[in-house]
Amino acid sequence: MEPAPERMLVTVSGAADIVSQQALQNGLRRALLQSSDGIDLDLSKVNFCDCSGLNVLLSEQRRALNEGKSIFLQACSPEVHRILTGTGTLSLFATLDKRAGPGQGPNEDRENHGHEAPSSGEVDRIELAQLRRAMKTRPVIDLARGVLMATFGLEPEDAWSVLVSVSQNTNTKLHKVADDLVRSVTGEPLPVPIRHQVAASITELQKT
């Protein structure tokens, strides 16, 4: 019987969402079982990631740590980078080099720095906080996505992209942006910075 490889490279493409979460989870678990140390994860080809995809990543990182293994982020797309940074979970999948940005992997720093795995307790703490936040804010965020889809004829992933972009560019919490959008349907005025950024994000989408 051949020994298990120390680490396995896993490349994920397409969407990491509620539709694909079971397949993503199954794939990560198989890779963990087949490796002795864990997974190097390439998410550079993921074009959409929501809370469902993030929850899979968090739960499998916790599983890996409980087994004495780890999941490290080799590369990620801008879409994945946005949700990891927005939820404060990027560091749970990084190496000692925390500077890797969208589409960049920490490979060039491994030789000098090596791996630094987060503690299982840290993953549990952040996962619990993220899940609680998701349960509280998911309904209004889903409603806001529906507002954008109905108003501007957007696809679900584009509506999510607009919400994230507006949140980042106005320095406003995502659930607050969503709440403002939902309230605007009932006649409440949308804050000027939010309104301008929504228009700019929609214009940017139409260019692509």
Contacts in CASP RR format, 6 or more apart in sequence:
PFRMAT RR
TARGET T0000
AUTHOR 0000-0000-0000
METHOD contacts of the structure
MODEL  1
MEPAPERMLVTVSGAADIVSQQALQNGLRRALLQSSDGIDLDLSKVNFCD
CSGLNVLLSEQRRALNEGKSIFLQACSPEVHRILTGTGTLSLFATLDKRA
GPGQGPNEDRENHGHEAPSSGEVDRIELAQLRRAMKTRPVIDLARGVLMA
TFGLEPEDAWSVLVSVSQNTNTKLHKVADDLVRSVTGEPLPVPIRHQVAA
SITELQKT
3 36 0 8 1.000
4 34 0 8 1.000
4 35 0 8 1.000
4 36 0 8 1.000
5 34 0 8 1.000
5 35 0 8 1.000
5 36 0 8 1.000
6 35 0 8 1.000
6 36 0 8 1.000
6 37 0 8 1.000
6 38 0 8 1.000
7 35 0 8 1.000
7 37 0 8 1.000
7 38 0 8 1.000
7 39 0 8 1.000
7 40 0 8 1.000
7 72 0 8 1.000
8 31 0 8 1.000
8 34 0 8 1.000
8 35 0 8 1.000
8 38 0 8 1.000
8 39 0 8 1.000
8 40 0 8 1.000
9 39 0 8 1.000
9 40 0 8 1.000
9 42 0 8 1.000
9 74 0 8 1.000
10 27 0 8 1.000
10 28 0 8 1.000
10 31 0 8 1.000
10 39 0 8 1.000
10 40 0 8 1.000
10 41 0 8 1.000
10 42 0 8 1.000
11 42 0 8 1.000
11 44 0 8 1.000
11 45 0 8 1.000
12 24 0 8 1.000
12 41 0 8 1.000
12 42 0 8 1.000
12 43 0 8 1.000
12 45 0 8 1.000
12 46 0 8 1.000
13 45 0 8 1.000
13 46 0 8 1.000
13 47 0 8 1.000
14 20 0 8 1.000
14 45 0 8 1.000
14 46 0 8 1.000
14 47 0 8 1.000
14 48 0 8 1.000
15 46 0 8 1.000
15 47 0 8 1.000
15 48 0 8 1.000
15 49 0 8 1.000
15 157 0 8 1.000
16 24 0 8 1.000
16 43 0 8 1.000
16 46 0 8 1.000
16 48 0 8 1.000
16 49 0 8 1.000
16 50 0 8 1.000
16 52 0 8 1.000
16 53 0 8 1.000
16 54 0 8 1.000
16 56 0 8 1.000
16 57 0 8 1.000
16 80 0 8 1.000
17 48 0 8 1.000
17 49 0 8 1.000
17 50 0 8 1.000
17 52 0 8 1.000
17 53 0 8 1.000
18 50 0 8 1.000
18 52 0 8 1.000
18 53 0 8 1.000
20 53 0 8 1.000
21 52 0 8 1.000
21 53 0 8 1.000
21 55 0 8 1.000
21 56 0 8 1.000
24 53 0 8 1.000
24 56 0 8 1.000
25 56 0 8 1.000
25 59 0 8 1.000
25 60 0 8 1.000
28 39 0 8 1.000
28 56 0 8 1.000
28 57 0 8 1.000
28 60 0 8 1.000
28 71 0 8 1.000
29 60 0 8 1.000
29 63 0 8 1.000
31 38 0 8 1.000
31 39 0 8 1.000
32 38 0 8 1.000
32 39 0 8 1.000
32 60 0 8 1.000
32 63 0 8 1.000
32 64 0 8 1.000
32 67 0 8 1.000
32 69 0 8 1.000
32 71 0 8 1.000
35 69 0 8 1.000
36 69 0 8 1.000
37 69 0 8 1.000
37 70 0 8 1.000
38 64 0 8 1.000
38 69 0 8 1.000
38 70 0 8 1.000
38 71 0 8 1.000
39 64 0 8 1.000
39 69 0 8 1.000
39 70 0 8 1.000
39 71 0 8 1.000
39 72 0 8 1.000
40 72 0 8 1.000
40 74 0 8 1.000
41 57 0 8 1.000
41 71 0 8 1.000
41 72 0 8 1.000
41 73 0 8 1.000
41 74 0 8 1.000
41 93 0 8 1.000
42 74 0 8 1.000
42 75 0 8 1.000
43 49 0 8 1.000
43 73 0 8 1.000
43 75 0 8 1.000
43 76 0 8 1.000
43 77 0 8 1.000
43 80 0 8 1.000
44 75 0 8 1.000
44 76 0 8 1.000
44 77 0 8 1.000
44 103 0 8 1.000
45 77 0 8 1.000
46 76 0 8 1.000
46 77 0 8 1.000
46 79 0 8 1.000
46 80 0 8 1.000
47 77 0 8 1.000
47 79 0 8 1.000
47 157 0 8 1.000
48 79 0 8 1.000
48 157 0 8 1.000
48 160 0 8 1.000
49 79 0 8 1.000
49 80 0 8 1.000
49 83 0 8 1.000
50 83 0 8 1.000
50 160 0 8 1.000
51 83 0 8 1.000
51 130 0 8 1.000
51 134 0 8 1.000
51 138 0 8 1.000
54 83 0 8 1.000
54 84 0 8 1.000
54 87 0 8 1.000
54 89 0 8 1.000
54 130 0 8 1.000
55 127 0 8 1.000
55 130 0 8 1.000
55 131 0 8 1.000
55 134 0 8 1.000
57 71 0 8 1.000
57 89 0 8 1.000
57 93 0 8 1.000
58 89 0 8 1.000
58 92 0 8 1.000
58 123 0 8 1.000
58 126 0 8 1.000
58 127 0 8 1.000
58 130 0 8 1.000
59 127 0 8 1.000
60 71 0 8 1.000
61 70 0 8 1.000
61 71 0 8 1.000
61 92 0 8 1.000
61 93 0 8 1.000
61 118 0 8 1.000
61 123 0 8 1.000
62 120 0 8 1.000
62 123 0 8 1.000
62 124 0 8 1.000
62 127 0 8 1.000
64 70 0 8 1.000
64 71 0 8 1.000
65 117 0 8 1.000
65 118 0 8 1.000
65 119 0 8 1.000
65 120 0 8 1.000
65 123 0 8 1.000
66 120 0 8 1.000
70 115 0 8 1.000
70 117 0 8 1.000
71 93 0 8 1.000
72 93 0 8 1.000
72 94 0 8 1.000
72 95 0 8 1.000
72 106 0 8 1.000
72 115 0 8 1.000
72 117 0 8 1.000
73 90 0 8 1.000
73 93 0 8 1.000
73 94 0 8 1.000
73 100 0 8 1.000
73 105 0 8 1.000
73 106 0 8 1.000
74 105 0 8 1.000
74 106 0 8 1.000
74 107 0 8 1.000
75 100 0 8 1.000
75 103 0 8 1.000
75 104 0 8 1.000
75 105 0 8 1.000
76 84 0 8 1.000
76 100 0 8 1.000
76 101 0 8 1.000
76 102 0 8 1.000
76 103 0 8 1.000
76 105 0 8 1.000
77 102 0 8 1.000
77 103 0 8 1.000
78 102 0 8 1.000
78 103 0 8 1.000
79 161 0 8 1.000
80 102 0 8 1.000
81 90 0 8 1.000
81 101 0 8 1.000
81 102 0 8 1.000
81 103 0 8 1.000
82 164 0 8 1.000
82 168 0 8 1.000
83 164 0 8 1.000
84 90 0 8 1.000
84 93 0 8 1.000
86 168 0 8 1.000
86 174 0 8 1.000
87 126 0 8 1.000
87 130 0 8 1.000
87 133 0 8 1.000
88 126 0 8 1.000
89 126 0 8 1.000
89 130 0 8 1.000
90 98 0 8 1.000
91 98 0 8 1.000
91 118 0 8 1.000
92 118 0 8 1.000
92 122 0 8 1.000
92 123 0 8 1.000
92 126 0 8 1.000
94 100 0 8 1.000
94 106 0 8 1.000
94 116 0 8 1.000
95 106 0 8 1.000
95 109 0 8 1.000
95 110 0 8 1.000
95 113 0 8 1.000
95 114 0 8 1.000
95 115 0 8 1.000
95 116 0 8 1.000
96 106 0 8 1.000
96 109 0 8 1.000
96 113 0 8 1.000
96 114 0 8 1.000
96 115 0 8 1.000
96 116 0 8 1.000
97 106 0 8 1.000
97 109 0 8 1.000
97 113 0 8 1.000
100 106 0 8 1.000
106 113 0 8 1.000
133 175 0 8 1.000
136 175 0 8 1.000
137 174 0 8 1.000
137 175 0 8 1.000
137 178 0 8 1.000
140 175 0 8 1.000
140 178 0 8 1.000
140 179 0 8 1.000
140 182 0 8 1.000
141 163 0 8 1.000
141 174 0 8 1.000
141 175 0 8 1.000
141 178 0 8 1.000
143 178 0 8 1.000
143 182 0 8 1.000
144 159 0 8 1.000
144 163 0 8 1.000
144 177 0 8 1.000
144 178 0 8 1.000
144 179 0 8 1.000
144 181 0 8 1.000
144 182 0 8 1.000
145 156 0 8 1.000
145 159 0 8 1.000
145 160 0 8 1.000
145 163 0 8 1.000
145 178 0 8 1.000
146 159 0 8 1.000
147 181 0 8 1.000
147 182 0 8 1.000
147 184 0 8 1.000
147 185 0 8 1.000
148 154 0 8 1.000
148 158 0 8 1.000
148 159 0 8 1.000
148 162 0 8 1.000
148 163 0 8 1.000
148 181 0 8 1.000
148 198 0 8 1.000
149 155 0 8 1.000
149 156 0 8 1.000
149 159 0 8 1.000
152 202 0 8 1.000
154 162 0 8 1.000
154 202 0 8 1.000
154 205 0 8 1.000
158 205 0 8 1.000
161 201 0 8 1.000
161 205 0 8 1.000
162 198 0 8 1.000
162 201 0 8 1.000
162 202 0 8 1.000
162 205 0 8 1.000
163 174 0 8 1.000
163 177 0 8 1.000
163 178 0 8 1.000
163 181 0 8 1.000
164 174 0 8 1.000
165 197 0 8 1.000
165 201 0 8 1.000
165 204 0 8 1.000
166 172 0 8 1.000
166 177 0 8 1.000
166 194 0 8 1.000
166 197 0 8 1.000
166 198 0 8 1.000
166 201 0 8 1.000
167 173 0 8 1.000
167 174 0 8 1.000
167 177 0 8 1.000
169 197 0 8 1.000
169 200 0 8 1.000
169 201 0 8 1.000
170 177 0 8 1.000
170 193 0 8 1.000
170 194 0 8 1.000
170 197 0 8 1.000
172 193 0 8 1.000
172 194 0 8 1.000
177 194 0 8 1.000
180 188 0 8 1.000
180 190 0 8 1.000
180 191 0 8 1.000
180 194 0 8 1.000
181 190 0 8 1.000
181 194 0 8 1.000
181 198 0 8 1.000
184 190 0 8 1.000
190 198 0 8 1.000
END
